Each structure stands twice: as C-alpha cells, then as structure tokens.
C-alpha cells in the first residue's frame, strides 16, 4: 500500500511483540443499495497468546488519509482524528489473537496501514 510502514514505533519495554504483529486485512463487500462500493476491514493482533499480557497492543494508529464513509462506522471501533491519523478501538488494547472488524462505504478503497502502537509489556 502507498504510505508504507514508515514511522512505526514500539512503546514500552521488551515483551516480544511489535507493531509488525499488527495487520490490516481489507476487502470489497456488497455495495450499498445506491451502488456505493463497500469494504470490510479487520485489524488483527497476530502476536501469540503465549506472550500473555505482553501480547497486547494499544493506542493503535492507522494512516488513513481523509477517511470518510457513506455508511456509519462505529467511532469506538475506528475513527479519524485528523488527516492521515485514525484510531482503532478507542485506543484500548487488542490482545494477542484478538481483532476488530468494521465496514465502510466510499467510491474507492482507502489504503490503510498501521502507523504506530504501544506494544509489549508496558
């Protein structure tokens, strides 16, 4: 995706899991009745549960341009704070293996990439 993974930061001390363990999966779904394309997004923490509390990632920020949707997106799951800065899960932790999913509708698919998060034991 354009924008890449530059500027990744790892908060907290060594816990084994990093921002690289976070992934965004995105795909097209059924369009809205008026024909606007819809997309499903899953933000997942791929860190192994064996890391226990060290597998959690919080304060997850996503590079998202001027993200907007013709379909309401639950702001507790995903919302734009400012240009190219969206927050996931109200900054709350995603444990290892946990994910959040939401759908949005727009005339094009936004390139969404993880920009930063607090990971590991902190």
Backbone as JSON Lines, residues from 0, in Angstrom:
{"i":0,"aa":"X","n":[0.84,-1.19,0.0],"ca":[0.0,0.0,0.0],"c":[0.87,1.24,0.0]}
{"i":1,"aa":"X","n":[0.43,2.32,-0.64],"ca":[1.19,3.57,-0.57],"c":[1.26,4.05,0.87]}
{"i":2,"aa":"X","n":[2.29,4.73,1.19],"ca":[2.43,5.24,2.55],"c":[3.24,4.31,3.42]}
{"i":3,"aa":"X","n":[3.3,3.04,3.05],"ca":[4.15,2.06,3.69],"c":[4.09,2.03,5.19]}
{"i":4,"aa":"X","n":[5.09,1.44,5.79],"ca":[5.12,1.26,7.22],"c":[6.11,2.16,7.9]}
{"i":5,"aa":"X","n":[6.48,3.27,7.29],"ca":[7.44,4.17,7.9],"c":[6.92,4.77,9.19]}
{"i":6,"aa":"X","n":[7.81,5.1,10.08],"ca":[7.44,5.77,11.31],"c":[6.82,4.87,12.35]}
{"i":7,"aa":"X","n":[7.02,3.55,12.26],"ca":[6.46,2.66,13.26],"c":[7.19,2.87,14.57]}
{"i":8,"aa":"X","n":[6.42,2.81,15.65],"ca":[7.06,2.96,16.95],"c":[6.61,1.85,17.87]}
{"i":9,"aa":"X","n":[7.5,1.44,18.74],"ca":[7.16,0.4,19.68],"c":[7.26,0.99,21.07]}
{"i":10,"aa":"X","n":[6.12,1.04,21.76],"ca":[6.11,1.6,23.1],"c":[6.47,0.54,24.12]}
{"i":11,"aa":"X","n":[6.95,0.97,25.24],"ca":[7.19,0.07,26.35],"c":[8.43,-0.78,26.2]}
{"i":12,"aa":"X","n":[8.7,-1.56,27.22],"ca":[9.9,-2.39,27.27],"c":[9.72,-3.7,26.53]}
{"i":13,"aa":"X","n":[10.78,-4.47,26.45],"ca":[10.81,-5.7,25.67],"c":[9.77,-6.71,26.12]}
{"i":14,"aa":"X","n":[8.86,-7.04,25.24],"ca":[7.85,-8.03,25.55],"c":[7.69,-9.03,24.44]}
{"i":15,"aa":"X","n":[8.48,-8.91,23.38],"ca":[8.44,-9.88,22.31],"c":[7.56,-9.5,21.14]}
{"i":16,"aa":"X","n":[6.44,-8.81,21.38],"ca":[5.54,-8.44,20.3],"c":[5.82,-7.01,19.85]}
{"i":17,"aa":"X","n":[5.66,-6.77,18.55],"ca":[5.94,-5.45,18.0],"c":[4.8,-5.0,17.11]}
{"i":18,"aa":"X","n":[4.92,-3.8,16.58],"ca":[3.93,-3.26,15.65],"c":[3.8,-4.16,14.43]}
{"i":19,"aa":"X","n":[4.88,-4.86,14.08],"ca":[4.85,-5.77,12.94],"c":[3.86,-6.93,13.15]}
{"i":20,"aa":"X","n":[3.44,-7.17,14.39],"ca":[2.46,-8.22,14.68],"c":[1.03,-7.74,14.48]}
{"i":21,"aa":"X","n":[0.85,-6.5,14.08],"ca":[-0.49,-5.96,13.8],"c":[-0.71,-5.95,12.29]}
{"i":22,"aa":"X","n":[-1.9,-6.34,11.87],"ca":[-2.18,-6.39,10.43],"c":[-3.57,-5.8,10.15]}
{"i":23,"aa":"X","n":[-3.71,-5.25,8.94],"ca":[-5.0,-4.78,8.47],"c":[-5.34,-5.58,7.22]}
{"i":24,"aa":"X","n":[-6.48,-6.25,7.27],"ca":[-6.99,-7.0,6.13],"c":[-8.21,-6.25,5.61]}
{"i":25,"aa":"X","n":[-8.29,-6.07,4.31],"ca":[-9.36,-5.27,3.75],"c":[-9.85,-5.9,2.44]}
{"i":26,"aa":"X","n":[-11.16,-5.92,2.25],"ca":[-11.71,-6.48,1.02],"c":[-13.07,-5.89,0.7]}
{"i":27,"aa":"X","n":[-13.46,-6.0,-0.55],"ca":[-14.73,-5.45,-1.0],"c":[-15.89,-6.35,-0.55]}
{"i":28,"aa":"X","n":[-17.0,-5.72,-0.16],"ca":[-18.21,-6.44,0.22],"c":[-19.37,-5.96,-0.66]}
{"i":29,"aa":"X","n":[-20.58,-6.34,-0.32],"ca":[-21.75,-5.97,-1.1],"c":[-21.93,-4.46,-1.1]}
{"i":30,"aa":"X","n":[-22.1,-3.84,-2.28],"ca":[-22.3,-2.39,-2.33],"c":[-23.58,-1.96,-1.61]}
{"i":31,"aa":"X","n":[-23.65,-0.69,-1.24],"ca":[-24.87,-0.14,-0.68],"c":[-25.96,-0.17,-1.75]}
{"i":32,"aa":"X","n":[-27.24,-0.06,-1.36],"ca":[-28.33,-0.09,-2.34],"c":[-28.18,0.95,-3.45]}
{"i":33,"aa":"X","n":[-27.56,2.08,-3.14],"ca":[-27.39,3.13,-4.17],"c":[-26.15,2.9,-5.03]}
{"i":34,"aa":"X","n":[-25.47,1.74,-4.83],"ca":[-24.35,1.37,-5.68],"c":[-22.98,1.78,-5.16]}
{"i":35,"aa":"X","n":[-22.91,2.48,-4.03],"ca":[-21.6,2.88,-3.48],"c":[-20.86,1.63,-3.0]}
{"i":36,"aa":"X","n":[-19.62,1.44,-3.45],"ca":[-18.86,0.27,-3.02],"c":[-18.67,0.24,-1.5]}
{"i":37,"aa":"X","n":[-18.68,-0.97,-0.94],"ca":[-18.46,-1.16,0.5],"c":[-17.25,-2.05,0.71]}
{"i":38,"aa":"X","n":[-16.59,-1.83,1.84],"ca":[-15.36,-2.56,2.15],"c":[-15.4,-3.02,3.6]}
{"i":39,"aa":"X","n":[-14.91,-4.23,3.83],"ca":[-14.79,-4.78,5.17],"c":[-13.33,-4.68,5.59]}
{"i":40,"aa":"X","n":[-13.11,-4.25,6.83],"ca":[-11.75,-4.08,7.35],"c":[-11.63,-4.87,8.65]}
{"i":41,"aa":"X","n":[-10.53,-5.6,8.77],"ca":[-10.23,-6.3,10.01],"c":[-8.85,-5.86,10.47]}
{"i":42,"aa":"X","n":[-8.78,-5.37,11.71],"ca":[-7.5,-5.04,12.34],"c":[-7.24,-6.16,13.34]}
{"i":43,"aa":"X","n":[-6.13,-6.87,13.16],"ca":[-5.87,-8.05,13.97],"c":[-4.49,-7.99,14.62]}
{"i":44,"aa":"X","n":[-4.44,-8.46,15.86],"ca":[-3.18,-8.59,16.58],"c":[-2.73,-10.04,16.41]}
{"i":45,"aa":"X","n":[-1.7,-10.25,15.61],"ca":[-1.21,-11.59,15.3],"c":[-0.22,-12.13,16.33]}
{"i":46,"aa":"X","n":[0.07,-11.36,17.35],"ca":[1.02,-11.79,18.38],"c":[0.47,-13.02,19.1]}
{"i":47,"aa":"X","n":[1.32,-13.99,19.36],"ca":[0.88,-15.22,20.02],"c":[0.39,-14.99,21.43]}
{"i":48,"aa":"X","n":[-0.64,-15.71,21.79],"ca":[-1.2,-15.59,23.15],"c":[-0.21,-16.06,24.21]}
{"i":49,"aa":"X","n":[0.77,-16.85,23.81],"ca":[1.77,-17.33,24.76],"c":[2.52,-16.18,25.42]}
{"i":50,"aa":"X","n":[2.51,-15.03,24.78],"ca":[3.17,-13.85,25.36],"c":[2.36,-13.28,26.53]}
{"i":51,"aa":"X","n":[1.14,-13.81,26.75],"ca":[0.3,-13.36,27.86],"c":[0.0,-11.88,27.76]}
{"i":52,"aa":"X","n":[0.12,-11.14,28.9],"ca":[-0.19,-9.72,28.87],"c":[0.74,-8.94,27.95]}
{"i":53,"aa":"X","n":[1.89,-9.53,27.6],"ca":[2.83,-8.85,26.71],"c":[2.38,-8.91,25.25]}
{"i":54,"aa":"X","n":[1.28,-9.63,24.97],"ca":[0.8,-9.73,23.59],"c":[-0.13,-8.58,23.23]}
{"i":55,"aa":"X","n":[-0.52,-7.78,24.19],"ca":[-1.48,-6.7,23.93],"c":[-0.84,-5.54,23.17]}
{"i":56,"aa":"X","n":[-1.65,-4.93,22.31],"ca":[-1.25,-3.71,21.6],"c":[-2.35,-2.68,21.83]}
{"i":57,"aa":"X","n":[-1.97,-1.49,22.2],"ca":[-2.96,-0.43,22.46],"c":[-2.55,0.84,21.73]}
{"i":58,"aa":"X","n":[-3.42,1.83,21.79],"ca":[-3.16,3.12,21.15],"c":[-2.73,2.92,19.69]}
{"i":59,"aa":"X","n":[-3.5,2.08,18.98],"ca":[-3.17,1.72,17.59],"c":[-3.64,2.83,16.66]}
{"i":60,"aa":"X","n":[-2.68,3.42,15.94],"ca":[-2.96,4.48,14.97],"c":[-2.77,3.95,13.56]}
{"i":61,"aa":"X","n":[-3.63,4.41,12.64],"ca":[-3.62,3.96,11.26],"c":[-3.49,5.17,10.34]}
{"i":62,"aa":"X","n":[-2.6,5.06,9.35],"ca":[-2.54,6.07,8.28],"c":[-3.77,5.85,7.41]}
{"i":63,"aa":"X","n":[-4.6,6.9,7.27],"ca":[-5.92,6.7,6.65],"c":[-6.36,7.85,5.74]}
{"i":64,"aa":"X","n":[-5.44,8.77,5.41],"ca":[-5.82,9.89,4.54],"c":[-6.98,10.68,5.13]}
{"i":65,"aa":"X","n":[-7.93,11.07,4.25],"ca":[-9.14,11.79,4.69],"c":[-10.27,10.8,4.86]}
{"i":66,"aa":"X","n":[-10.03,9.69,5.56],"ca":[-11.02,8.62,5.69],"c":[-12.42,9.17,5.97]}
{"i":67,"aa":"X","n":[-13.38,8.7,5.17],"ca":[-14.78,9.05,5.35],"c":[-15.61,7.88,4.82]}
{"i":68,"aa":"X","n":[-16.84,7.78,5.29],"ca":[-17.69,6.67,4.87],"c":[-19.13,7.14,4.69]}
{"i":69,"aa":"X","n":[-19.76,6.61,3.62],"ca":[-21.18,6.88,3.38],"c":[-22.04,6.02,4.31]}
{"i":70,"aa":"X","n":[-21.42,5.04,4.96],"ca":[-22.09,4.14,5.9],"c":[-21.49,4.43,7.27]}
{"i":71,"aa":"X","n":[-22.32,4.5,8.29],"ca":[-21.83,4.81,9.64],"c":[-20.85,3.75,10.12]}
{"i":72,"aa":"X","n":[-19.69,4.2,10.58],"ca":[-18.7,3.33,11.21],"c":[-18.73,3.64,12.7]}
{"i":73,"aa":"X","n":[-18.84,2.6,13.52],"ca":[-18.85,2.78,14.97],"c":[-17.57,3.52,15.38]}
{"i":74,"aa":"X","n":[-17.69,4.75,15.91],"ca":[-16.49,5.52,16.25],"c":[-15.66,4.91,17.38]}
{"i":75,"aa":"X","n":[-16.25,3.98,18.13],"ca":[-15.47,3.3,19.17],"c":[-14.54,2.27,18.56]}
{"i":76,"aa":"X","n":[-14.85,1.81,17.35],"ca":[-14.0,0.83,16.66],"c":[-12.94,1.51,15.81]}
{"i":77,"aa":"X","n":[-13.35,2.59,15.09],"ca":[-12.43,3.23,14.15],"c":[-12.92,4.64,13.87]}
{"i":78,"aa":"X","n":[-12.05,5.62,14.02],"ca":[-12.42,6.99,13.68],"c":[-11.19,7.8,13.3]}
{"i":79,"aa":"X","n":[-11.45,8.8,12.45],"ca":[-10.37,9.69,12.02],"c":[-10.23,10.8,13.05]}
{"i":80,"aa":"X","n":[-8.99,11.01,13.51],"ca":[-8.71,12.1,14.45],"c":[-8.33,13.37,13.7]}
{"i":81,"aa":"X","n":[-7.55,13.19,12.64],"ca":[-7.09,14.3,11.79],"c":[-6.64,13.67,10.48]}
{"i":82,"aa":"X","n":[-6.2,14.49,9.54],"ca":[-5.74,13.93,8.27],"c":[-4.68,12.86,8.5]}
{"i":83,"aa":"X","n":[-4.9,11.71,7.88],"ca":[-3.96,10.59,7.9],"c":[-3.68,10.03,9.29]}
{"i":84,"aa":"X","n":[-4.62,10.2,10.23],"ca":[-4.45,9.64,11.58],"c":[-5.8,9.16,12.09]}
{"i":85,"aa":"X","n":[-5.99,7.85,12.06],"ca":[-7.2,7.23,12.6],"c":[-6.82,6.38,13.8]}
{"i":86,"aa":"X","n":[-7.74,6.23,14.74],"ca":[-7.5,5.46,15.95],"c":[-8.39,4.21,15.94]}
{"i":87,"aa":"X","n":[-7.85,3.11,16.44],"ca":[-8.54,1.83,16.48],"c":[-8.98,1.52,17.9]}
{"i":88,"aa":"X","n":[-10.22,1.05,18.07],"ca":[-10.71,0.51,19.35],"c":[-10.61,1.52,20.49]}
{"i":89,"aa":"X","n":[-10.85,2.8,20.2],"ca":[-10.78,3.84,21.25],"c":[-9.46,3.83,22.01]}
{"i":90,"aa":"X","n":[-8.38,3.44,21.36],"ca":[-7.03,3.33,21.96],"c":[-6.9,2.17,22.94]}
{"i":91,"aa":"X","n":[-7.97,1.41,23.14],"ca":[-7.91,0.28,24.08],"c":[-7.13,-0.87,23.46]}
{"i":92,"aa":"X","n":[-6.67,-1.76,24.32],"ca":[-5.81,-2.86,23.9],"c":[-6.54,-3.91,23.07]}
{"i":93,"aa":"X","n":[-5.81,-4.44,22.08],"ca":[-6.2,-5.66,21.38],"c":[-5.23,-6.72,21.88]}
{"i":94,"aa":"X","n":[-5.74,-7.77,22.51],"ca":[-4.88,-8.85,22.99],"c":[-4.41,-9.71,21.81]}
{"i":95,"aa":"X","n":[-3.4,-10.52,22.05],"ca":[-2.91,-11.43,21.02],"c":[-4.04,-12.3,20.49]}
{"i":96,"aa":"X","n":[-4.18,-12.37,19.17],"ca":[-5.24,-13.16,18.55],"c":[-6.57,-12.43,18.42]}
{"i":97,"aa":"X","n":[-6.72,-11.28,19.04],"ca":[-7.97,-10.53,19.0],"c":[-8.0,-9.62,17.79]}
{"i":98,"aa":"X","n":[-9.2,-9.35,17.29],"ca":[-9.34,-8.43,16.16],"c":[-10.61,-7.62,16.3]}
{"i":99,"aa":"X","n":[-10.68,-6.53,15.54],"ca":[-11.91,-5.76,15.41],"c":[-12.22,-5.68,13.92]}
{"i":100,"aa":"X","n":[-13.5,-5.65,13.6],"ca":[-13.94,-5.6,12.21],"c":[-14.98,-4.51,12.05]}
{"i":101,"aa":"X","n":[-14.9,-3.79,10.94],"ca":[-15.91,-2.79,10.61],"c":[-16.03,-2.71,9.1]}
{"i":102,"aa":"X","n":[-17.11,-2.08,8.65],"ca":[-17.32,-1.86,7.22],"c":[-17.47,-0.37,6.96]}
{"i":103,"aa":"X","n":[-17.01,0.05,5.79],"ca":[-17.21,1.43,5.35],"c":[-17.61,1.42,3.89]}
{"i":104,"aa":"X","n":[-18.17,2.54,3.45],"ca":[-18.6,2.67,2.05],"c":[-18.05,3.97,1.49]}
{"i":105,"aa":"X","n":[-17.42,3.86,0.32],"ca":[-16.88,5.03,-0.37],"c":[-16.67,4.64,-1.82]}
{"i":106,"aa":"X","n":[-16.46,5.62,-2.66],"ca":[-16.29,5.33,-4.08],"c":[-14.96,4.63,-4.37]}
{"i":107,"aa":"X","n":[-14.05,4.6,-3.38],"ca":[-12.77,3.92,-3.54],"c":[-12.33,3.32,-2.21]}
{"i":108,"aa":"X","n":[-11.41,2.37,-2.28],"ca":[-10.86,1.73,-1.09],"c":[-9.7,2.57,-0.57]}
{"i":109,"aa":"X","n":[-9.76,2.92,0.7],"ca":[-8.65,3.67,1.32],"c":[-7.47,2.74,1.57]}
{"i":110,"aa":"X","n":[-6.24,3.21,1.3],"ca":[-5.07,2.44,1.71],"c":[-4.84,2.66,3.21]}
{"i":111,"aa":"X","n":[-5.1,1.65,4.0],"ca":[-4.99,1.74,5.46],"c":[-3.76,0.97,5.91]}
{"i":112,"aa":"X","n":[-2.88,1.62,6.67],"ca":[-1.69,0.96,7.2],"c":[-1.48,1.36,8.65]}
{"i":113,"aa":"X","n":[-0.96,0.43,9.45],"ca":[-0.63,0.73,10.85],"c":[0.51,1.74,10.85]}
{"i":114,"aa":"X","n":[0.34,2.83,11.59],"ca":[1.41,3.83,11.68],"c":[2.14,3.77,13.01]}
{"i":115,"aa":"X","n":[1.44,3.44,14.1],"ca":[2.1,3.32,15.4],"c":[1.18,2.6,16.37]}
{"i":116,"aa":"X","n":[1.78,2.09,17.45],"ca":[1.02,1.44,18.53],"c":[1.94,1.25,19.72]}
{"i":117,"aa":"X","n":[1.35,1.07,20.88],"ca":[2.11,0.68,22.07],"c":[2.01,-0.84,22.15]}
{"i":118,"aa":"X","n":[3.16,-1.5,22.2],"ca":[3.17,-2.95,22.2],"c":[4.06,-3.5,23.29]}
{"i":119,"aa":"X","n":[3.92,-4.78,23.57],"ca":[4.75,-5.44,24.57],"c":[4.28,-5.09,25.98]}
{"i":120,"aa":"X","n":[5.1,-5.4,26.94],"ca":[4.77,-5.12,28.35],"c":[5.11,-3.66,28.65]}
{"i":121,"aa":"X","n":[4.1,-2.93,29.06],"ca":[4.31,-1.53,29.41],"c":[3.39,-1.11,30.51]}
